[in-house]
Amino acid sequence: MHSALSVQELFTGDHWISEVVIEIANGKIIDMKKEGYDHKNAIPLVVPALIDLQIYGASEKLLSEFPCANTIQNIYDYCLGSGTAYFQPTVATQSKEIIYQCIDAVRDYKMSGGKGCIGLHIEGPWINPLKKGAHVPSLIHIPSLKEVEDLLEYGKGYISMITLAPEICDDSIIRLITNNGIIVSAGHSDATYEQATKSFNNDINVATHLYNAMSGLQHRAPGMVGAIFNHNKVMSSIIADGHHVDFNAIKIAKNIMGERLFCITDAVTTSPTGNYQHQLAGDKYESAGVLSGSGLTQLKSVQNLINEVGIDMGEAVRMCSLYPAKVMKHSHISGKIAVQGNADLLCLTADRRFMKLLVS
């Protein structure tokens, strides 16, 4: 199937192009050219489709409560409706049985032809109880080697990221996980600056939701936040909803980290049962009065970065597409628009509102 799209302003992930025609065939971009531009029917803005590496559920179905392929399809539909083509369904600290059921859900979704799902993000239970956030304290623990080996064997090919606290996990366990092709992200951690820096010098290149549930930056104890700021290879996610992190704190982090900072939604959904009973409180979610997740979409993240943090549009888009793609290192997920690349295109109005999403 062949189609052509006229675009007033196109952001490739690298640079802007005005008045261009994108030719698409079989989900691939086969050409970008000036010839044939249709000014009358042109789409105002096109940017790379967005990527969300941490989302727990959608449409009142948390993955941990409804661990099945239909829940992942719900998450995908939610993502598609706001410009996100690729996502990591995420399960917070849970029992072994529920985590394995979430692996089954990802496996079933992918084997049935489900699109967009990068893999499962397991956040906990190998975290520090001092930085548990809304996680269930009774399920948090230090992992044994056998527990990790069993999980990796069961989830082979379907786990894409594990968030853990490096100070409670043996270095050999972290190395085992990374050697299995899984991204290890440091989070829910009370690591000292020295402990965090050591883990970043070794096998960990990513951190989970900067500032939240990690040892903070203090002048005599720089903590994990200070280690992330000072370590030029470490990337970190951040939640740009104005509740998890003050927008001025995002501005500070961006000035220090530059291209190492990227956005996740950390989005949950209303859930009246189970370990994570999220209730909508304004435009965020709470569990037993504790901030437990956002009501963000990645497009809203882009808009907040522009309107509240003062980041230009191209860089805001990169923080929600190109940089998450760099974290995951998947050859078919680039966060860019290029000839021979996938036609994953987010179409926007002139004032940056959602029009439609084209996915390969």
C-alpha positions in Angstrom: 0.0 0.0 0.0 1.4 3.4 -1.1 0.5 6.8 0.3 1.8 10.3 0.4 1.6 12.9 3.2 2.1 16.6 2.7 3.5 18.3 5.9 3.9 21.9 6.6 6.5 21.4 9.3 8.3 18.1 9.8 10.6 17.3 12.7 12.8 14.3 11.9 14.2 13.9 15.4 17.3 15.7 14.1 16.1 18.8 12.3 13.0 20.6 10.9 12.0 20.5 7.3 9.3 22.8 5.9 6.8 21.9 3.2 7.8 18.3 2.5 6.0 15.2 1.1 6.5 11.9 2.9 6.0 8.8 0.7 5.0 5.6 2.5 4.8 2.0 1.3 4.1 -1.0 3.5 4.8 0.8 6.7 8.1 2.2 5.5 9.2 5.7 4.5 10.4 5.4 0.9 11.1 9.0 0.2 10.9 12.6 1.6 10.8 15.3 -1.1 9.6 18.7 -2.0 7.9 17.7 -5.3 4.1 17.3 -5.2 3.6 19.2 -2.0 -0.2 19.8 -1.5 -0.5 23.0 0.5 -4.3 22.8 0.7 -4.3 19.4 2.4 -1.0 19.5 4.3 -0.8 18.4 7.9 0.5 21.3 10.1 3.0 19.3 12.2 4.5 15.9 12.0 7.0 14.5 14.5 8.3 11.0 15.4 5.8 8.8 17.3 6.3 8.9 21.0 7.7 6.1 23.3 6.6 5.4 26.9 8.9 3.1 29.0 6.7 3.1 32.1 2.9 2.7 32.1 0.9 0.4 34.4 -2.6 0.2 32.9 -5.4 1.9 31.1 -9.2 2.0 31.0 -9.5 1.0 34.6 -7.5 -2.2 34.1 -4.1 -2.3 35.9 -1.8 -5.0 34.4 -1.1 -6.3 37.9 -4.8 -6.8 38.5 -5.7 -8.0 35.1 -2.6 -9.7 33.8 -3.7 -10.7 30.3 -3.3 -9.7 26.7 -6.5 -7.7 26.6 -5.1 -5.4 29.3 -2.0 -4.8 27.2 -4.2 -4.1 24.2 -6.1 -1.5 26.4 -2.7 0.1 27.2 -1.8 0.2 23.5 -5.1 1.7 22.6 -4.6 4.4 25.2 -1.1 5.1 23.9 -2.3 5.3 20.3 -4.9 7.9 21.2 -2.3 10.3 22.3 0.6 9.8 20.0 2.6 6.9 21.5 3.5 4.0 19.2 5.8 2.0 21.6 5.4 1.2 25.3 6.6 -0.9 28.2 3.7 -2.2 30.2 4.9 -2.1 33.8 4.3 -4.1 37.0 5.2 -2.6 40.4 6.3 -4.7 43.3 4.2 -7.9 43.3 4.4 -11.5 44.2 6.3 -14.0 42.0 3.0 -15.4 40.8 1.6 -12.1 39.6 4.9 -11.1 37.9 4.9 -14.4 36.1 1.3 -13.8 35.0 2.4 -10.4 33.6 5.1 -12.2 31.6 2.5 -14.5 30.3 0.4 -11.6 29.3 3.2 -10.0 27.3 4.0 -13.3 25.7 0.4 -13.9 24.7 0.0 -10.3 23.4 3.1 -10.6 21.3 2.4 -14.1 20.0 -1.1 -13.0 18.9 0.4 -10.2 16.8 0.0 -7.4 19.3 1.9 -4.3 18.3 3.8 -1.6 20.1 4.8 -3.6 23.2 8.6 -3.4 23.7 8.5 -5.9 26.6 7.7 -6.0 30.3 9.1 -3.5 32.7 9.4 -5.1 36.2 9.7 -2.3 38.8 10.6 -4.0 42.1 10.4 -6.0 44.3 14.2 -5.8 44.6 14.1 -2.3 45.9 15.0 -0.4 49.1 12.0 -0.3 51.5 13.2 3.1 52.7 12.3 4.4 49.2 9.3 2.3 48.6 7.0 5.1 47.5 3.6 3.5 47.0 5.0 0.0 46.6 3.8 -2.8 49.0 6.4 -3.1 51.8 5.7 -6.7 52.6 6.7 -7.9 49.1 10.0 -6.0 49.0 13.1 -8.2 49.4 16.7 -8.9 48.5 16.8 -11.3 45.6 18.6 -14.7 45.7 20.6 -15.9 42.7 18.1 -18.7 42.1 15.1 -16.3 42.1 16.8 -14.2 39.5 17.8 -17.1 37.3 14.3 -18.6 37.4 12.7 -15.2 36.5 15.2 -14.7 33.6 14.5 -18.2 32.3 10.7 -17.9 32.5 10.6 -14.4 31.0 13.3 -14.9 28.3 12.6 -12.6 25.4 9.7 -10.9 27.1 11.3 -8.9 30.0 12.9 -5.7 28.6 13.6 -3.7 31.8 14.0 -4.3 35.5 14.1 -1.4 38.1 16.0 -2.3 41.2 18.0 -0.7 44.0 21.7 -1.4 43.3 22.7 -1.1 47.0 20.6 -4.2 47.9 21.4 -6.3 44.9 24.7 -8.2 44.4 26.8 -6.9 41.5 26.9 -10.4 40.0 23.1 -10.5 39.9 23.0 -7.1 38.1 25.5 -8.4 35.7 23.5 -11.5 35.1 20.4 -9.5 34.2 22.3 -7.2 31.8 24.0 -10.2 30.2 20.6 -11.5 29.4 19.9 -8.4 27.3 17.6 -6.7 29.9 18.0 -3.0 30.7 18.7 -2.6 34.5 17.4 0.8 35.8 18.4 2.1 39.3 15.4 3.2 41.2 13.5 3.1 44.5 17.0 3.4 46.0 18.6 4.9 49.1 22.1 4.5 47.6 24.8 6.8 48.7 26.6 8.8 46.1 29.4 6.4 46.2 27.2 3.3 45.9 25.2 4.8 43.0 28.4 5.9 41.2 29.9 2.4 41.5 26.8 0.9 40.0 26.9 3.4 37.1 30.6 2.6 36.6 29.7 -1.0 36.2 26.5 -2.3 34.6 23.8 0.2 35.1 23.2 3.0 32.6 19.7 4.1 33.4 17.7 5.4 36.4 14.0 5.4 37.1 12.0 8.6 37.7 14.6 11.1 38.7 14.1 12.7 42.1 11.2 10.4 43.0 11.9 7.4 45.4 15.7 7.9 45.5 18.3 9.5 47.8 18.2 13.2 47.1 20.9 15.8 46.5 22.2 17.3 49.7 25.4 19.3 50.1 27.1 16.7 52.3 25.4 13.7 50.9 24.9 14.0 47.1 22.9 10.7 47.0 21.7 9.0 43.8 20.4 12.3 42.4 23.9 13.8 42.6 25.5 10.6 41.1 23.1 10.8 38.2 23.9 14.5 37.6 27.6 13.8 37.7 27.8 10.6 35.6 27.9 11.5 31.9 26.8 8.1 30.7 23.7 7.6 32.8 20.3 8.4 31.4 17.2 8.9 33.6 13.5 9.1 33.2 11.5 11.8 34.8 7.7 12.4 35.3 6.7 15.8 33.8 3.3 16.2 35.4 4.1 19.0 37.8 3.1 16.8 40.8 5.9 14.2 40.9 8.5 16.8 40.2 8.3 20.6 40.3 8.8 22.0 36.8 11.7 24.1 38.0 13.4 20.9 39.2 13.0 19.5 35.7 14.6 22.7 34.3 17.6 22.2 36.7 18.0 18.6 35.7 17.7 19.4 32.0 20.4 22.1 32.3 22.7 19.6 33.9 21.9 16.4 32.0 21.0 17.6 28.5 20.3 14.6 26.3 20.5 12.1 29.2 17.1 13.1 30.5 13.9 11.5 29.0 10.2 11.3 30.0 7.9 8.5 31.1 4.3 8.9 32.0 4.3 6.6 35.0 0.6 6.5 34.2 -1.9 4.4 36.2 -5.6 4.0 36.1 -8.5 3.8 38.6 -8.3 0.5 40.4 -10.5 -0.2 43.5 -9.0 -3.7 44.2 -5.7 -5.4 44.9 -2.4 -4.1 46.3 -2.5 -0.8 44.2 -5.8 0.9 44.7 -5.4 4.1 42.7 -8.0 6.8 42.9 -8.0 9.9 40.6 -7.2 13.0 42.6 -7.5 16.0 40.2 -5.1 15.1 37.3 -3.0 12.6 39.3 -3.6 9.4 41.1 -3.2 8.6 44.8 -3.3 5.4 46.9 -4.2 5.7 50.6 -3.4 9.4 50.3 0.1 8.8 48.7 0.9 10.0 45.2 0.9 6.7 43.3 1.0 7.5 39.6 0.2 10.1 37.0 -2.6 10.8 34.6 -0.2 11.8 31.9 0.1 10.9 28.2 3.4 11.3 26.5 1.9 14.1 24.4 1.0 15.9 27.6 4.6 15.4 28.7 5.7 17.2 25.5 3.3 20.0 26.0 4.3 20.4 29.7 8.0 20.5 28.7 7.3 23.3 26.2 4.8 25.3 28.2 6.0 24.8 31.8 9.7 24.1 31.5 10.6 26.3 28.5 12.1 23.5 26.4 11.8 24.0 22.6 9.5 21.7 20.8 12.1 19.6 19.0 13.9 18.8 22.2 10.7 18.1 24.0 9.8 15.6 21.3 13.2 14.0 21.6 12.8 13.6 25.3 9.6 11.5 24.6 10.9 9.6 21.5 14.5 9.6 20.5 16.0 9.4 24.0 13.7 6.5 25.2 14.7 4.7 21.9 18.3 5.2 22.8 17.7 3.6 26.2 16.1 0.5 24.8 18.6 0.0 21.9 16.1 -1.7 19.5 17.1 -1.4 15.9 13.5 -1.1 14.7 12.6 1.7 17.2 14.6 4.8 16.4 12.6 7.7 17.5 13.3 9.3 14.2 11.7 9.9 10.8 14.0 8.8 8.0 14.0 7.3 4.6 13.9 3.4 4.9 12.7 3.8 8.5 9.4 2.9 10.0 6.5 5.2 9.2 5.7 5.9 12.9 4.4 9.4 12.5 2.5 11.7 15.0 0.4 14.3 13.2 -0.4 17.4 15.2 -2.4 20.7 14.7 -0.5 24.0 14.5 -1.0 24.4 18.2 0.4 21.0 19.0 -2.9 19.1 19.6 -3.4 15.5 18.6 -4.7 14.8 15.1 -3.8 11.2 14.3 -1.0 8.6 14.7 0.3 6.6 11.8 2.1 3.4 12.9 4.1 0.9 10.8 
